[in-house]
Amino acid sequence: MAMSIAIDPNNSNIVYVGGYPYLFKTINGGTSWINSTNGITDSIFKIRIDSTSTNIIYAASYDGVFKTTNSGLTWSNTGCTETKSVLIDPDDHLIIYAGSNSGVYKSTNGGSSWVAMNDGMTGNYISSLGINPGVYLYAGTEDEAMFRWSLQVGIDQQTKINTSRPVLSVYPNPAHNTILIKYQLSEETPIHLAVYDVTGRHIKTLVDAAQSSGNYVQTWDGTDHRNVSVAAGIYFYKLTTPTETNLSKIVLMK
């Protein structure tokens, strides 16, 4: 299952693909592939190539942020566990940001050490990172909102961006066993919450009732409507009300 693709900025025939549970490399545009998992111990969610020195690559995983300095021949774990996203600062390629289940971390020495950047955050499950070089670092969370940090010299502050909170979120993601499905209702309304596979086939209904306003958490144990365990793969949770429909994806691992 491929979860991240990175193309060498200097040679488009060199491509890295990371997923569960592997990392592969091609040097001929995909005609053939080389297993590049030497030193990697977990699934890869995000791959970033250093554009100033493309033999240096970072790969985010639950076991930590892995780094190679020899184009993927060998990898070492730099620490910062439970990461789903990693980002290289275009203005200083020794500055690396990692998004994890415990917040955002920063390294100023190419991953040799990490420092947390989480003061004031209300949602620590970081699912994505983005950067406007020299201006802002952005972090999206699975269960709260969008945050940003100023990167301007002399300014060190974090701001929660005023965006609409997601109606539906799931965690952990990926998951091995029990999955928590969190949603928020602004008013009393009928809802239908169900699980579907990638073909759109109905797997299981979790809620089909009217609920009052508030926050709710439902669980799914990885079984279908007959309480039979389903196969590992990608599934979708669909929450429907009379006025809107929300979808969220999760990877179920066995």
C-alpha positions as CSV (number, residue, x, y, z in Angstrom):
1,M,0.0,0.0,0.0
2,A,1.7,3.2,-1.2
3,M,1.3,6.2,1.1
4,S,4.0,8.6,-0.1
5,I,5.8,9.3,-3.4
6,A,8.9,11.6,-3.8
7,I,10.6,12.5,-7.1
8,D,14.2,13.5,-7.2
9,P,14.2,17.2,-8.2
10,N,17.3,16.8,-10.3
11,N,16.4,13.5,-12.0
12,S,12.7,12.7,-12.7
13,N,13.6,9.0,-13.4
14,I,14.5,8.6,-9.7
15,V,11.4,8.0,-7.6
16,Y,10.9,6.9,-4.0
17,V,7.7,5.2,-2.9
18,G,6.9,4.6,0.8
19,G,4.1,2.6,2.3
20,Y,3.1,-0.4,4.4
21,P,5.6,-1.8,5.2
22,Y,8.3,-0.8,2.7
23,L,10.2,1.9,0.8
24,F,11.2,1.3,-2.8
25,K,13.3,3.2,-5.3
26,T,13.4,3.3,-9.1
27,I,16.2,4.9,-11.1
28,N,14.6,4.3,-14.5
29,G,11.1,5.9,-14.1
30,G,9.5,2.8,-12.8
31,T,10.7,0.2,-15.2
32,S,12.3,-1.7,-12.2
33,W,12.3,-1.1,-8.5
34,I,14.9,-1.6,-5.7
35,N,14.1,-2.4,-2.2
36,S,15.4,0.5,-0.1
37,T,14.3,-0.5,3.4
38,N,17.7,-1.2,4.9
39,G,17.3,0.3,8.4
40,I,13.7,1.2,8.2
41,T,11.5,-0.6,10.7
42,D,7.9,0.7,10.1
43,S,5.5,2.0,7.5
44,I,6.4,5.2,5.7
45,F,3.8,8.1,5.6
46,K,5.9,10.9,4.0
47,I,9.1,11.2,2.1
48,R,11.1,14.4,1.6
49,I,14.2,14.9,-0.6
50,D,16.8,17.6,0.2
51,S,16.8,19.6,-3.0
52,T,20.3,20.9,-2.3
53,S,21.8,17.4,-1.8
54,T,19.4,14.8,-3.2
55,N,21.3,11.9,-1.6
56,I,19.8,13.2,1.7
57,I,16.2,12.0,2.3
58,Y,13.9,12.0,5.3
59,A,11.0,9.5,5.8
60,A,8.3,9.9,8.5
61,S,7.0,6.8,10.3
62,Y,5.6,5.7,13.6
63,D,9.0,4.4,14.7
64,G,10.6,7.8,14.0
65,V,12.0,10.1,11.3
66,F,14.4,8.0,9.2
67,K,17.3,9.7,7.3
68,T,19.6,8.5,4.6
69,T,22.7,10.3,3.3
70,N,23.4,7.8,0.5
71,S,20.2,7.9,-1.6
72,G,18.4,5.2,0.3
73,L,21.2,2.5,0.6
74,T,20.9,2.7,4.4
75,W,18.7,4.5,6.8
76,S,19.1,5.7,10.4
77,N,16.4,6.6,12.9
78,T,16.8,10.3,14.1
79,G,14.1,9.9,16.7
80,C,10.8,11.9,17.0
81,T,8.4,8.9,17.0
82,E,4.8,8.6,15.8
83,T,5.4,10.9,12.9
84,K,3.1,11.2,9.8
85,S,4.7,14.2,8.2
86,V,8.2,15.7,7.7
87,L,9.2,18.9,6.0
88,I,12.5,20.5,5.0
89,D,12.8,24.3,5.3
90,P,13.7,25.6,1.8
91,D,15.7,28.5,3.4
92,D,17.9,26.3,5.6
93,H,18.1,22.6,4.8
94,L,19.4,21.7,8.2
95,I,16.0,22.8,9.7
96,I,13.6,19.9,9.6
97,Y,10.0,19.9,10.9
98,A,8.2,16.7,12.0
99,G,4.4,16.3,12.7
100,S,3.6,13.6,15.1
101,N,0.9,12.3,17.4
102,S,2.4,14.5,20.2
103,G,2.7,17.7,18.2
104,V,5.2,19.5,16.0
105,Y,9.0,19.1,16.5
106,K,11.9,21.1,15.0
107,S,15.5,20.1,14.3
108,T,18.1,22.7,13.5
109,N,20.8,20.2,12.8
110,G,19.4,17.8,10.2
111,G,17.7,15.5,12.6
112,S,20.5,15.1,15.2
113,S,18.1,16.5,17.9
114,W,14.5,17.6,18.1
115,V,12.7,20.3,20.1
116,A,8.9,20.5,20.7
117,M,7.0,23.5,19.4
118,N,3.6,22.8,21.1
119,D,2.9,25.7,23.5
120,G,-0.8,26.5,23.2
121,M,-1.8,23.7,20.9
122,T,-5.1,22.1,21.6
123,G,-4.8,19.3,19.2
124,N,-1.6,17.3,18.9
125,Y,-2.4,14.7,16.3
126,I,-0.5,16.4,13.4
127,S,-1.5,15.0,10.0
128,S,0.2,17.5,7.6
129,L,2.7,20.3,7.5
130,G,3.2,23.2,5.0
131,I,5.6,26.1,4.8
132,N,5.6,29.6,3.3
133,P,9.4,30.1,3.5
134,G,10.5,32.8,5.9
135,V,6.9,33.6,6.8
136,Y,4.8,30.8,8.3
137,L,4.9,27.2,9.2
138,Y,1.5,25.5,9.0
139,A,0.3,22.4,10.8
140,G,-3.0,20.6,10.4
141,T,-4.4,18.4,13.1
142,E,-6.7,15.4,12.9
143,D,-9.1,16.5,15.6
144,E,-8.8,20.2,16.1
145,A,-7.9,22.9,13.5
146,M,-5.0,24.6,11.7
147,F,-2.1,26.2,13.5
148,R,0.7,28.4,12.2
149,W,4.0,29.7,13.5
150,S,5.8,32.8,12.4
151,L,9.2,32.2,10.8
152,Q,10.1,35.9,10.6
153,V,13.3,36.9,12.4
154,G,12.6,38.1,16.0
155,I,9.0,36.8,16.0
156,D,8.3,33.5,17.8
157,Q,4.6,32.9,18.2
158,Q,2.0,30.4,17.4
159,T,-1.5,31.2,16.2
160,K,-4.6,29.0,15.8
161,I,-6.2,29.9,12.5
162,N,-9.9,30.6,12.6
163,T,-11.2,27.8,10.4
164,S,-14.2,25.6,10.8
165,R,-13.6,22.5,12.9
166,P,-14.0,19.2,11.2
167,V,-17.3,17.4,11.8
168,L,-15.6,14.1,11.6
169,S,-12.2,12.8,12.5
170,V,-10.7,9.4,13.2
171,Y,-7.8,8.2,15.3
172,P,-5.4,6.5,15.5
173,N,-4.7,6.5,11.8
174,P,-3.4,4.0,10.7
175,A,-5.0,1.7,13.3
176,H,-4.5,-1.9,14.3
177,N,-7.5,-2.6,16.5
178,T,-10.1,-0.2,18.0
179,I,-10.7,3.0,16.0
180,L,-12.2,6.1,17.6
181,I,-14.5,8.2,15.5
182,K,-15.0,11.7,16.8
183,Y,-17.6,14.2,15.6
184,Q,-19.3,17.4,16.7
185,L,-22.9,18.4,16.2
186,S,-23.9,22.1,16.5
187,E,-27.6,21.3,16.9
188,E,-30.0,18.4,17.4
189,T,-30.2,16.4,14.1
190,P,-30.7,12.9,12.7
191,I,-27.3,11.4,11.7
192,H,-26.2,8.3,9.9
193,L,-22.6,7.1,10.5
194,A,-21.4,4.1,8.6
195,V,-18.2,2.5,7.4
196,Y,-17.5,1.7,3.7
197,D,-14.7,0.1,1.8
198,V,-12.8,1.7,-1.2
199,T,-15.4,0.3,-3.7
200,G,-18.2,2.0,-1.8
201,R,-19.6,-1.3,-0.3
202,H,-21.3,-0.8,3.0
203,I,-19.4,-2.5,5.8
204,K,-21.2,-1.5,9.0
205,T,-23.6,1.1,10.4
206,L,-22.4,2.7,13.7
207,V,-25.1,5.2,14.4
208,D,-28.6,5.8,12.8
209,A,-30.5,8.0,15.2
210,A,-31.3,11.6,16.2
211,Q,-28.7,13.2,18.5
212,S,-28.5,16.5,20.4
213,S,-25.8,19.1,20.0
214,G,-22.4,18.2,21.5
215,N,-19.3,16.1,21.0
216,Y,-19.5,12.4,20.4
217,V,-17.0,9.5,20.1
218,Q,-17.9,6.2,18.5
219,T,-15.7,3.1,18.1
220,W,-15.2,0.6,15.3
221,D,-13.5,-2.7,16.1
222,G,-12.7,-3.6,12.5
223,T,-15.7,-5.9,11.9
224,D,-18.5,-5.8,9.4
225,H,-22.3,-6.0,10.1
226,R,-22.0,-9.7,10.9
227,N,-19.2,-8.9,13.5
228,V,-16.6,-10.7,11.2
229,S,-13.2,-9.1,11.0
230,V,-12.5,-7.3,7.7
231,A,-9.3,-7.3,5.8
232,A,-6.5,-4.8,6.2
233,G,-6.8,-1.8,3.8
234,I,-8.3,1.6,3.3
235,Y,-11.8,2.4,4.6
236,F,-14.1,5.4,4.8
237,Y,-16.3,6.7,7.5
238,K,-19.3,8.6,6.2
239,L,-21.4,10.9,8.5
240,T,-24.6,12.1,7.0
241,T,-27.1,14.7,8.3
242,P,-30.1,16.3,6.5
243,T,-27.8,19.2,5.5
244,E,-24.3,17.8,4.9
245,T,-22.2,14.8,4.3
246,N,-18.6,14.3,5.7
247,L,-16.1,11.6,4.8
248,S,-12.9,10.6,6.5
249,K,-10.3,8.0,5.4
250,I,-8.4,5.5,7.6
251,V,-5.9,2.8,7.0
252,L,-6.7,-0.4,8.9
253,M,-3.6,-2.6,9.5
254,K,-3.7,-6.2,10.8
